[in-house]
Structures are given as structure tokens and as C-alpha cells.
Amino acid sequence: MAKVVFQDESLEIDISLIDRLLGFHGSFHIPLAHVTNAYVSSLEGLELQYKLEGTNAGFYKSVGVFANPEGLIFVDASGARDCLVVEMRGERFPRIAVATPRGRRPESIGTHDHAAHSG
């Protein structure tokens, strides 16, 4: 699970401590200029094929670096909920898919945070 917020001119994806250990990766600080797209997907919709590093417990939990038909993707999600997928250019991973905390729907992140910072 990850906390996703807009901070100044960047997108901050804060991976939980346990998921950092399971996925062998820390949090992400991404300049907004590098973000090219964001959308909501199910875990099945990511079409994960190969785990390159991290933990894959199937429907229960997937966290780490995976390959899919579009290339590399960092995933921190479970099959129980939809996840936010962020596509980027100029970053280590072209795509990051994360589950958001309970009570925070992935599709509301951009509108909620943008309204909070523009006001």
C-alpha cells in the first residue's frame, strides 16, 4: 500500500515500510513533468508475467519489479482492490502501480489533491 500525494511540482509515492522490505525498493519522488498518464486498473489488468525482484503472493499481494507486455513495472498492489497506475518518461520504471490506503479511491487522488493545492 502506498500514500500518493502531490508536493509542489512532484508526485510523491510513499511505500509502506513492510512493502519496502518485500519489494526491495523505497518510495518514489517523480517530477510532474515526467508523468505522462495516470489511470485505475485491476491487478489482473496489469498482465504481470515475470517477477524480477520482490514478492509475488498472487491475488493476496504483489510488490516489486515485474515484466508485463509493455515492459517493466513496479507494483505494490493486491487483487482485492483497484490500483493507481502512473506512466512516466525519464524514470527508472516507465510504470508504477500502487494500491492506495483504505477509504481512498485511486481515481480520486488527482482531483482531491489538485483541489487542495490550487486553492
CNS distance restraints for C-alpha pairs under 8 A (distance, minus, plus):
assign (resid   1 and name CA) (resid  15 and name CA) 6.33 0.50 0.50
assign (resid   1 and name CA) (resid  16 and name CA) 6.05 0.50 0.50
assign (resid   1 and name CA) (resid  19 and name CA) 7.10 0.50 0.50
assign (resid   1 and name CA) (resid  76 and name CA) 6.08 0.50 0.50
assign (resid   1 and name CA) (resid  77 and name CA) 6.45 0.50 0.50
assign (resid   1 and name CA) (resid  98 and name CA) 6.41 0.50 0.50
assign (resid   1 and name CA) (resid  99 and name CA) 4.97 0.50 0.50
assign (resid   1 and name CA) (resid 100 and name CA) 5.56 0.50 0.50
assign (resid   1 and name CA) (resid 101 and name CA) 6.18 0.50 0.50
assign (resid   2 and name CA) (resid  13 and name CA) 6.27 0.50 0.50
assign (resid   2 and name CA) (resid  14 and name CA) 5.33 0.50 0.50
assign (resid   2 and name CA) (resid  15 and name CA) 4.49 0.50 0.50
assign (resid   2 and name CA) (resid  16 and name CA) 5.88 0.50 0.50
assign (resid   2 and name CA) (resid  76 and name CA) 7.43 0.50 0.50
assign (resid   2 and name CA) (resid  98 and name CA) 6.13 0.50 0.50
assign (resid   2 and name CA) (resid  99 and name CA) 6.09 0.50 0.50
assign (resid   2 and name CA) (resid 100 and name CA) 5.33 0.50 0.50
assign (resid   2 and name CA) (resid 101 and name CA) 6.64 0.50 0.50
assign (resid   3 and name CA) (resid  12 and name CA) 7.87 0.50 0.50
assign (resid   3 and name CA) (resid  13 and name CA) 5.78 0.50 0.50
assign (resid   3 and name CA) (resid  14 and name CA) 5.03 0.50 0.50
assign (resid   3 and name CA) (resid  15 and name CA) 6.64 0.50 0.50
assign (resid   3 and name CA) (resid  16 and name CA) 7.87 0.50 0.50
assign (resid   3 and name CA) (resid 100 and name CA) 6.11 0.50 0.50
assign (resid   3 and name CA) (resid 101 and name CA) 6.73 0.50 0.50
assign (resid   4 and name CA) (resid  11 and name CA) 7.20 0.50 0.50
assign (resid   4 and name CA) (resid  12 and name CA) 5.70 0.50 0.50
assign (resid   4 and name CA) (resid  13 and name CA) 4.62 0.50 0.50
assign (resid   4 and name CA) (resid  14 and name CA) 6.37 0.50 0.50
assign (resid   4 and name CA) (resid 100 and name CA) 7.27 0.50 0.50
assign (resid   4 and name CA) (resid 109 and name CA) 7.40 0.50 0.50
assign (resid   5 and name CA) (resid  11 and name CA) 5.98 0.50 0.50
assign (resid   5 and name CA) (resid  12 and name CA) 5.32 0.50 0.50
assign (resid   5 and name CA) (resid  13 and name CA) 6.75 0.50 0.50
assign (resid   5 and name CA) (resid 109 and name CA) 7.52 0.50 0.50
assign (resid   5 and name CA) (resid 113 and name CA) 6.65 0.50 0.50
assign (resid   6 and name CA) (resid  10 and name CA) 5.91 0.50 0.50
assign (resid   6 and name CA) (resid  11 and name CA) 4.69 0.50 0.50
assign (resid   6 and name CA) (resid  12 and name CA) 6.10 0.50 0.50
assign (resid   6 and name CA) (resid 113 and name CA) 6.32 0.50 0.50
assign (resid   6 and name CA) (resid 114 and name CA) 7.40 0.50 0.50
assign (resid   7 and name CA) (resid  11 and name CA) 6.10 0.50 0.50
assign (resid   7 and name CA) (resid  12 and name CA) 6.61 0.50 0.50
assign (resid   9 and name CA) (resid  31 and name CA) 6.06 0.50 0.50
assign (resid   9 and name CA) (resid  32 and name CA) 5.69 0.50 0.50
assign (resid  10 and name CA) (resid  29 and name CA) 6.59 0.50 0.50
assign (resid  10 and name CA) (resid  30 and name CA) 5.34 0.50 0.50
assign (resid  10 and name CA) (resid  31 and name CA) 4.16 0.50 0.50
assign (resid  10 and name CA) (resid  32 and name CA) 4.78 0.50 0.50
assign (resid  11 and name CA) (resid  28 and name CA) 7.95 0.50 0.50
assign (resid  11 and name CA) (resid  29 and name CA) 5.98 0.50 0.50
assign (resid  11 and name CA) (resid  30 and name CA) 5.07 0.50 0.50
assign (resid  11 and name CA) (resid  31 and name CA) 6.20 0.50 0.50
assign (resid  11 and name CA) (resid  32 and name CA) 6.06 0.50 0.50
assign (resid  12 and name CA) (resid  27 and name CA) 7.70 0.50 0.50
assign (resid  12 and name CA) (resid  28 and name CA) 5.86 0.50 0.50
assign (resid  12 and name CA) (resid  29 and name CA) 4.83 0.50 0.50
assign (resid  12 and name CA) (resid  30 and name CA) 6.42 0.50 0.50
assign (resid  13 and name CA) (resid  27 and name CA) 5.70 0.50 0.50
assign (resid  13 and name CA) (resid  28 and name CA) 4.98 0.50 0.50
assign (resid  13 and name CA) (resid  29 and name CA) 6.53 0.50 0.50
assign (resid  14 and name CA) (resid  26 and name CA) 7.78 0.50 0.50
assign (resid  14 and name CA) (resid  27 and name CA) 4.72 0.50 0.50
assign (resid  14 and name CA) (resid  28 and name CA) 6.48 0.50 0.50
assign (resid  15 and name CA) (resid  19 and name CA) 6.33 0.50 0.50
assign (resid  15 and name CA) (resid  20 and name CA) 6.16 0.50 0.50
assign (resid  15 and name CA) (resid  26 and name CA) 6.42 0.50 0.50
assign (resid  15 and name CA) (resid  27 and name CA) 5.06 0.50 0.50
assign (resid  15 and name CA) (resid  28 and name CA) 7.92 0.50 0.50
assign (resid  15 and name CA) (resid  76 and name CA) 7.95 0.50 0.50
assign (resid  16 and name CA) (resid  20 and name CA) 6.18 0.50 0.50
assign (resid  17 and name CA) (resid  21 and name CA) 6.50 0.50 0.50
assign (resid  18 and name CA) (resid  22 and name CA) 6.27 0.50 0.50
assign (resid  19 and name CA) (resid  23 and name CA) 5.73 0.50 0.50
assign (resid  19 and name CA) (resid  63 and name CA) 6.66 0.50 0.50
assign (resid  19 and name CA) (resid  76 and name CA) 7.19 0.50 0.50
assign (resid  20 and name CA) (resid  24 and name CA) 5.64 0.50 0.50
assign (resid  20 and name CA) (resid  25 and name CA) 5.23 0.50 0.50
assign (resid  20 and name CA) (resid  26 and name CA) 5.32 0.50 0.50
assign (resid  20 and name CA) (resid  27 and name CA) 7.69 0.50 0.50
assign (resid  21 and name CA) (resid  25 and name CA) 7.22 0.50 0.50
assign (resid  22 and name CA) (resid  54 and name CA) 5.70 0.50 0.50
assign (resid  22 and name CA) (resid  55 and name CA) 5.71 0.50 0.50
assign (resid  22 and name CA) (resid  63 and name CA) 6.49 0.50 0.50
assign (resid  22 and name CA) (resid  64 and name CA) 7.26 0.50 0.50
assign (resid  23 and name CA) (resid  53 and name CA) 6.91 0.50 0.50
assign (resid  23 and name CA) (resid  54 and name CA) 4.07 0.50 0.50
assign (resid  23 and name CA) (resid  55 and name CA) 6.08 0.50 0.50
assign (resid  23 and name CA) (resid  63 and name CA) 4.98 0.50 0.50
assign (resid  23 and name CA) (resid  64 and name CA) 4.06 0.50 0.50
assign (resid  23 and name CA) (resid  65 and name CA) 7.41 0.50 0.50
assign (resid  23 and name CA) (resid  76 and name CA) 7.83 0.50 0.50
assign (resid  24 and name CA) (resid  53 and name CA) 7.27 0.50 0.50
assign (resid  24 and name CA) (resid  54 and name CA) 5.95 0.50 0.50
assign (resid  24 and name CA) (resid  64 and name CA) 6.73 0.50 0.50
assign (resid  25 and name CA) (resid  64 and name CA) 7.20 0.50 0.50
assign (resid  30 and name CA) (resid  34 and name CA) 6.84 0.50 0.50
assign (resid  30 and name CA) (resid  35 and name CA) 7.53 0.50 0.50
assign (resid  30 and name CA) (resid  91 and name CA) 7.83 0.50 0.50
assign (resid  31 and name CA) (resid  35 and name CA) 7.19 0.50 0.50
assign (resid  34 and name CA) (resid  88 and name CA) 5.27 0.50 0.50
assign (resid  34 and name CA) (resid  89 and name CA) 5.24 0.50 0.50
assign (resid  34 and name CA) (resid  90 and name CA) 6.38 0.50 0.50
assign (resid  34 and name CA) (resid  91 and name CA) 7.48 0.50 0.50
assign (resid  35 and name CA) (resid  86 and name CA) 6.97 0.50 0.50
assign (resid  35 and name CA) (resid  87 and name CA) 5.95 0.50 0.50
assign (resid  35 and name CA) (resid  88 and name CA) 4.41 0.50 0.50
assign (resid  35 and name CA) (resid  89 and name CA) 6.68 0.50 0.50
assign (resid  36 and name CA) (resid  86 and name CA) 7.76 0.50 0.50
assign (resid  36 and name CA) (resid  87 and name CA) 5.59 0.50 0.50
assign (resid  36 and name CA) (resid  88 and name CA) 5.19 0.50 0.50
assign (resid  36 and name CA) (resid  89 and name CA) 6.94 0.50 0.50
assign (resid  37 and name CA) (resid  86 and name CA) 5.94 0.50 0.50
assign (resid  37 and name CA) (resid  87 and name CA) 5.03 0.50 0.50
assign (resid  37 and name CA) (resid  88 and name CA) 7.03 0.50 0.50
assign (resid  38 and name CA) (resid  84 and name CA) 7.03 0.50 0.50
assign (resid  38 and name CA) (resid  85 and name CA) 5.51 0.50 0.50
assign (resid  38 and name CA) (resid  86 and name CA) 4.41 0.50 0.50
assign (resid  38 and name CA) (resid  87 and name CA) 6.05 0.50 0.50
assign (resid  39 and name CA) (resid  84 and name CA) 5.93 0.50 0.50
assign (resid  39 and name CA) (resid  85 and name CA) 5.34 0.50 0.50
assign (resid  39 and name CA) (resid  86 and name CA) 6.76 0.50 0.50
assign (resid  39 and name CA) (resid 107 and name CA) 7.22 0.50 0.50
assign (resid  40 and name CA) (resid  82 and name CA) 6.51 0.50 0.50
assign (resid  40 and name CA) (resid  83 and name CA) 5.66 0.50 0.50
assign (resid  40 and name CA) (resid  84 and name CA) 4.76 0.50 0.50
assign (resid  40 and name CA) (resid  85 and name CA) 5.93 0.50 0.50
assign (resid  40 and name CA) (resid 106 and name CA) 6.38 0.50 0.50
assign (resid  40 and name CA) (resid 107 and name CA) 6.21 0.50 0.50
assign (resid  41 and name CA) (resid  45 and name CA) 5.87 0.50 0.50
assign (resid  41 and name CA) (resid  46 and name CA) 6.99 0.50 0.50
assign (resid  41 and name CA) (resid  82 and name CA) 5.52 0.50 0.50
assign (resid  41 and name CA) (resid  83 and name CA) 5.49 0.50 0.50
assign (resid  41 and name CA) (resid  84 and name CA) 6.51 0.50 0.50
assign (resid  41 and name CA) (resid  85 and name CA) 6.77 0.50 0.50
assign (resid  42 and name CA) (resid  46 and name CA) 6.86 0.50 0.50
assign (resid  42 and name CA) (resid  79 and name CA) 6.99 0.50 0.50
assign (resid  42 and name CA) (resid  81 and name CA) 6.91 0.50 0.50
assign (resid  42 and name CA) (resid  82 and name CA) 4.52 0.50 0.50
assign (resid  42 and name CA) (resid  83 and name CA) 6.11 0.50 0.50
assign (resid  43 and name CA) (resid  47 and name CA) 7.56 0.50 0.50
assign (resid  43 and name CA) (resid  59 and name CA) 7.87 0.50 0.50
assign (resid  43 and name CA) (resid  77 and name CA) 6.94 0.50 0.50
assign (resid  43 and name CA) (resid  78 and name CA) 6.58 0.50 0.50
assign (resid  43 and name CA) (resid  79 and name CA) 5.32 0.50 0.50
assign (resid  43 and name CA) (resid  81 and name CA) 7.87 0.50 0.50
assign (resid  43 and name CA) (resid  82 and name CA) 6.69 0.50 0.50
assign (resid  43 and name CA) (resid  83 and name CA) 7.10 0.50 0.50
assign (resid  44 and name CA) (resid  48 and name CA) 7.59 0.50 0.50
assign (resid  44 and name CA) (resid  79 and name CA) 7.37 0.50 0.50
assign (resid  46 and name CA) (resid  68 and name CA) 7.13 0.50 0.50
assign (resid  47 and name CA) (resid  68 and name CA) 5.70 0.50 0.50
assign (resid  47 and name CA) (resid  69 and name CA) 7.13 0.50 0.50
assign (resid  48 and name CA) (resid  66 and name CA) 6.30 0.50 0.50
assign (resid  48 and name CA) (resid  67 and name CA) 6.05 0.50 0.50
assign (resid  48 and name CA) (resid  68 and name CA) 4.80 0.50 0.50
assign (resid  48 and name CA) (resid  69 and name CA) 7.93 0.50 0.50
assign (resid  49 and name CA) (resid  66 and name CA) 6.98 0.50 0.50
assign (resid  49 and name CA) (resid  67 and name CA) 5.64 0.50 0.50
assign (resid  49 and name CA) (resid  68 and name CA) 5.23 0.50 0.50
assign (resid  49 and name CA) (resid  69 and name CA) 7.77 0.50 0.50
assign (resid  50 and name CA) (resid  66 and name CA) 5.46 0.50 0.50
assign (resid  50 and name CA) (resid  67 and name CA) 5.14 0.50 0.50
assign (resid  50 and name CA) (resid  68 and name CA) 7.13 0.50 0.50
assign (resid  51 and name CA) (resid  55 and name CA) 7.70 0.50 0.50
assign (resid  51 and name CA) (resid  56 and name CA) 7.11 0.50 0.50
assign (resid  51 and name CA) (resid  64 and name CA) 7.43 0.50 0.50
assign (resid  51 and name CA) (resid  65 and name CA) 6.19 0.50 0.50
assign (resid  51 and name CA) (resid  66 and name CA) 4.45 0.50 0.50
assign (resid  51 and name CA) (resid  67 and name CA) 6.57 0.50 0.50
assign (resid  52 and name CA) (resid  64 and name CA) 7.62 0.50 0.50
assign (resid  52 and name CA) (resid  65 and name CA) 5.46 0.50 0.50
assign (resid  52 and name CA) (resid  66 and name CA) 5.36 0.50 0.50
assign (resid  52 and name CA) (resid  67 and name CA) 7.14 0.50 0.50
assign (resid  53 and name CA) (resid  64 and name CA) 5.60 0.50 0.50
assign (resid  53 and name CA) (resid  65 and name CA) 5.28 0.50 0.50
assign (resid  53 and name CA) (resid  66 and name CA) 7.18 0.50 0.50
assign (resid  54 and name CA) (resid  62 and name CA) 7.92 0.50 0.50
assign (resid  54 and name CA) (resid  63 and name CA) 5.76 0.50 0.50
assign (resid  54 and name CA) (resid  64 and name CA) 4.08 0.50 0.50
assign (resid  54 and name CA) (resid  65 and name CA) 6.32 0.50 0.50
assign (resid  55 and name CA) (resid  61 and name CA) 7.68 0.50 0.50
assign (resid  55 and name CA) (resid  62 and name CA) 5.80 0.50 0.50
assign (resid  55 and name CA) (resid  63 and name CA) 5.36 0.50 0.50
assign (resid  55 and name CA) (resid  64 and name CA) 6.16 0.50 0.50
assign (resid  56 and name CA) (resid  61 and name CA) 6.21 0.50 0.50
assign (resid  56 and name CA) (resid  62 and name CA) 4.42 0.50 0.50
assign (resid  56 and name CA) (resid  63 and name CA) 6.39 0.50 0.50
assign (resid  56 and name CA) (resid  64 and name CA) 7.92 0.50 0.50
assign (resid  57 and name CA) (resid  61 and name CA) 5.02 0.50 0.50
assign (resid  57 and name CA) (resid  62 and name CA) 5.83 0.50 0.50
assign (resid  58 and name CA) (resid  62 and name CA) 6.27 0.50 0.50
assign (resid  58 and name CA) (resid  78 and name CA) 7.80 0.50 0.50
assign (resid  58 and name CA) (resid  79 and name CA) 7.69 0.50 0.50
assign (resid  59 and name CA) (resid  78 and name CA) 5.79 0.50 0.50
assign (resid  59 and name CA) (resid  79 and name CA) 4.48 0.50 0.50
assign (resid  59 and name CA) (resid  80 and name CA) 7.19 0.50 0.50
assign (resid  60 and name CA) (resid  78 and name CA) 5.29 0.50 0.50
assign (resid  60 and name CA) (resid  79 and name CA) 6.05 0.50 0.50
assign (resid  60 and name CA) (resid  80 and name CA) 7.30 0.50 0.50
assign (resid  61 and name CA) (resid  76 and name CA) 7.62 0.50 0.50
assign (resid  61 and name CA) (resid  77 and name CA) 5.94 0.50 0.50
assign (resid  61 and name CA) (resid  78 and name CA) 4.36 0.50 0.50
assign (resid  61 and name CA) (resid  79 and name CA) 7.03 0.50 0.50
assign (resid  62 and name CA) (resid  75 and name CA) 6.48 0.50 0.50
assign (resid  62 and name CA) (resid  76 and name CA) 5.87 0.50 0.50
assign (resid  62 and name CA) (resid  77 and name CA) 5.54 0.50 0.50
assign (resid  62 and name CA) (resid  78 and name CA) 5.99 0.50 0.50
assign (resid  63 and name CA) (resid  74 and name CA) 7.38 0.50 0.50
assign (resid  63 and name CA) (resid  75 and name CA) 5.05 0.50 0.50
assign (resid  63 and name CA) (resid  76 and name CA) 4.25 0.50 0.50
assign (resid  63 and name CA) (resid  77 and name CA) 6.41 0.50 0.50
assign (resid  64 and name CA) (resid  74 and name CA) 5.54 0.50 0.50
assign (resid  64 and name CA) (resid  75 and name CA) 5.46 0.50 0.50
assign (resid  64 and name CA) (resid  76 and name CA) 6.63 0.50 0.50
assign (resid  65 and name CA) (resid  72 and name CA) 6.93 0.50 0.50
assign (resid  65 and name CA) (resid  73 and name CA) 5.84 0.50 0.50
assign (resid  65 and name CA) (resid  74 and name CA) 4.53 0.50 0.50
assign (resid  65 and name CA) (resid  75 and name CA) 6.37 0.50 0.50
assign (resid  66 and name CA) (resid  72 and name CA) 5.85 0.50 0.50
assign (resid  66 and name CA) (resid  73 and name CA) 5.43 0.50 0.50
assign (resid  66 and name CA) (resid  74 and name CA) 6.26 0.50 0.50
assign (resid  66 and name CA) (resid  75 and name CA) 7.18 0.50 0.50
assign (resid  67 and name CA) (resid  71 and name CA) 5.50 0.50 0.50
assign (resid  67 and name CA) (resid  72 and name CA) 4.69 0.50 0.50
assign (resid  67 and name CA) (resid  73 and name CA) 6.19 0.50 0.50
assign (resid  68 and name CA) (resid  72 and name CA) 6.41 0.50 0.50
assign (resid  68 and name CA) (resid  73 and name CA) 7.19 0.50 0.50
assign (resid  71 and name CA) (resid  94 and name CA) 7.82 0.50 0.50
assign (resid  72 and name CA) (resid  93 and name CA) 6.22 0.50 0.50
assign (resid  72 and name CA) (resid  94 and name CA) 6.64 0.50 0.50
assign (resid  72 and name CA) (resid  95 and name CA) 6.96 0.50 0.50
assign (resid  73 and name CA) (resid  93 and name CA) 5.93 0.50 0.50
assign (resid  73 and name CA) (resid  94 and name CA) 6.55 0.50 0.50
assign (resid  73 and name CA) (resid  95 and name CA) 4.83 0.50 0.50
assign (resid  73 and name CA) (resid  96 and name CA) 5.54 0.50 0.50
assign (resid  73 and name CA) (resid  97 and name CA) 7.23 0.50 0.50
assign (resid  74 and name CA) (resid  93 and name CA) 6.59 0.50 0.50
assign (resid  74 and name CA) (resid  95 and name CA) 6.46 0.50 0.50
assign (resid  74 and name CA) (resid  96 and name CA) 4.71 0.50 0.50
assign (resid  74 and name CA) (resid  97 and name CA) 6.20 0.50 0.50
assign (resid  75 and name CA) (resid  96 and name CA) 5.92 0.50 0.50
assign (resid  75 and name CA) (resid  97 and name CA) 4.75 0.50 0.50
assign (resid  75 and name CA) (resid  98 and name CA) 5.86 0.50 0.50
assign (resid  76 and name CA) (resid  97 and name CA) 6.22 0.50 0.50
assign (resid  76 and name CA) (resid  98 and name CA) 4.64 0.50 0.50
assign (resid  76 and name CA) (resid  99 and name CA) 6.21 0.50 0.50
assign (resid  77 and name CA) (resid  81 and name CA) 7.81 0.50 0.50
assign (resid  77 and name CA) (resid  83 and name CA) 6.47 0.50 0.50
assign (resid  77 and name CA) (resid  97 and name CA) 7.05 0.50 0.50
assign (resid  77 and name CA) (resid  98 and name CA) 5.32 0.50 0.50
assign (resid  77 and name CA) (resid  99 and name CA) 4.79 0.50 0.50
assign (resid  78 and name CA) (resid  99 and name CA) 7.14 0.50 0.50
assign (resid  81 and name CA) (resid  99 and name CA) 7.08 0.50 0.50
assign (resid  82 and name CA) (resid  99 and name CA) 6.68 0.50 0.50
assign (resid  82 and name CA) (resid 106 and name CA) 7.21 0.50 0.50
assign (resid  83 and name CA) (resid  97 and name CA) 6.09 0.50 0.50
assign (resid  83 and name CA) (resid  98 and name CA) 5.20 0.50 0.50
assign (resid  83 and name CA) (resid  99 and name CA) 4.41 0.50 0.50
assign (resid  83 and name CA) (resid 100 and name CA) 6.77 0.50 0.50
assign (resid  83 and name CA) (resid 106 and name CA) 6.09 0.50 0.50
assign (resid  84 and name CA) (resid  97 and name CA) 5.45 0.50 0.50
assign (resid  84 and name CA) (resid  98 and name CA) 5.38 0.50 0.50
assign (resid  84 and name CA) (resid  99 and name CA) 6.31 0.50 0.50
assign (resid  84 and name CA) (resid 100 and name CA) 7.42 0.50 0.50
assign (resid  84 and name CA) (resid 106 and name CA) 5.20 0.50 0.50
assign (resid  84 and name CA) (resid 107 and name CA) 7.26 0.50 0.50
assign (resid  85 and name CA) (resid  95 and name CA) 6.73 0.50 0.50
assign (resid  85 and name CA) (resid  96 and name CA) 5.60 0.50 0.50
assign (resid  85 and name CA) (resid  97 and name CA) 4.20 0.50 0.50
assign (resid  85 and name CA) (resid  98 and name CA) 6.59 0.50 0.50
assign (resid  86 and name CA) (resid  95 and name CA) 5.57 0.50 0.50
assign (resid  86 and name CA) (resid  96 and name CA) 5.30 0.50 0.50
assign (resid  86 and name CA) (resid  97 and name CA) 6.40 0.50 0.50
assign (resid  87 and name CA) (resid  94 and name CA) 5.69 0.50 0.50
assign (resid  87 and name CA) (resid  95 and name CA) 4.48 0.50 0.50
assign (resid  87 and name CA) (resid  96 and name CA) 6.69 0.50 0.50
assign (resid  88 and name CA) (resid  93 and name CA) 7.57 0.50 0.50
assign (resid  88 and name CA) (resid  94 and name CA) 5.04 0.50 0.50
assign (resid  88 and name CA) (resid  95 and name CA) 6.16 0.50 0.50
assign (resid  89 and name CA) (resid  94 and name CA) 6.03 0.50 0.50
assign (resid  90 and name CA) (resid  94 and name CA) 7.69 0.50 0.50
assign (resid  99 and name CA) (resid 106 and name CA) 7.43 0.50 0.50
assign (resid 100 and name CA) (resid 104 and name CA) 6.17 0.50 0.50
assign (resid 100 and name CA) (resid 105 and name CA) 6.89 0.50 0.50
assign (resid 100 and name CA) (resid 106 and name CA) 6.19 0.50 0.50
assign (resid 104 and name CA) (resid 108 and name CA) 7.28 0.50 0.50
assign (resid 104 and name CA) (resid 109 and name CA) 7.65 0.50 0.50
assign (resid 105 and name CA) (resid 109 and name CA) 7.12 0.50 0.50
assign (resid 108 and name CA) (resid 112 and name CA) 5.86 0.50 0.50
assign (resid 109 and name CA) (resid 113 and name CA) 5.93 0.50 0.50
assign (resid 110 and name CA) (resid 114 and name CA) 5.78 0.50 0.50
assign (resid 111 and name CA) (resid 115 and name CA) 6.06 0.50 0.50
assign (resid 112 and name CA) (resid 116 and name CA) 6.34 0.50 0.50
assign (resid 113 and name CA) (resid 117 and name CA) 6.31 0.50 0.50
assign (resid 114 and name CA) (resid 118 and name CA) 6.01 0.50 0.50
assign (resid 115 and name CA) (resid 119 and name CA) 6.21 0.50 0.50
